[in-house]
Amino acid sequence: MLLAQSLRDHIQLFLASAGALDDFEDWLVAASWNMHRHADADVQRMVGAVELRLAEHSSGHLDVADLKHEFQMLLMYGCQPK
């Protein structure tokens, strides 16, 4: 089961350059598989926000520095439900 703290820890590892972006993405895909079955709404929102930023990065809308900034903002402020 994916927990919010585990997600935050993995984001922090990436931000600290202790892990490669590809490794982070691979971990996220595996950890969030079928999360709709067991993860709470806050974790699901956070994963969605992270996946959105990763998609923006892979499409060229965010460079690595901007991606890291966006991840830092997610860690600081979280995701607000709409």
KAPE-V840388 format. One record per residue. N is the residue number from 1. PSI is psi as a letter, one per 40 degrees, with the letter a starting at -180 (NA if undefined). Layout:
# KAPE-V840388
n->N psi->PSI
n->N psi->PSI
This chain:
# KAPE-V840388
n->1 psi->h
n->2 psi->h
n->3 psi->i
n->4 psi->d
n->5 psi->d
n->6 psi->d
n->7 psi->d
n->8 psi->d
n->9 psi->d
n->10 psi->d
n->11 psi->d
n->12 psi->d
n->13 psi->d
n->14 psi->d
n->15 psi->d
n->16 psi->e
n->17 psi->f
n->18 psi->e
n->19 psi->i
n->20 psi->i
n->21 psi->d
n->22 psi->d
n->23 psi->d
n->24 psi->d
n->25 psi->d
n->26 psi->d
n->27 psi->d
n->28 psi->d
n->29 psi->d
n->30 psi->d
n->31 psi->d
n->32 psi->e
n->33 psi->h
n->34 psi->f
n->35 psi->d
n->36 psi->e
n->37 psi->d
n->38 psi->e
n->39 psi->i
n->40 psi->i
n->41 psi->d
n->42 psi->d
n->43 psi->d
n->44 psi->d
n->45 psi->d
n->46 psi->d
n->47 psi->d
n->48 psi->d
n->49 psi->d
n->50 psi->d
n->51 psi->d
n->52 psi->d
n->53 psi->d
n->54 psi->d
n->55 psi->d
n->56 psi->d
n->57 psi->d
n->58 psi->d
n->59 psi->e
n->60 psi->e
n->61 psi->d
n->62 psi->h
n->63 psi->i
n->64 psi->d
n->65 psi->d
n->66 psi->d
n->67 psi->d
n->68 psi->d
n->69 psi->d
n->70 psi->d
n->71 psi->d
n->72 psi->d
n->73 psi->d
n->74 psi->d
n->75 psi->d
n->76 psi->d
n->77 psi->e
n->78 psi->a
n->79 psi->h
n->80 psi->h
n->81 psi->i
n->82 psi->NA
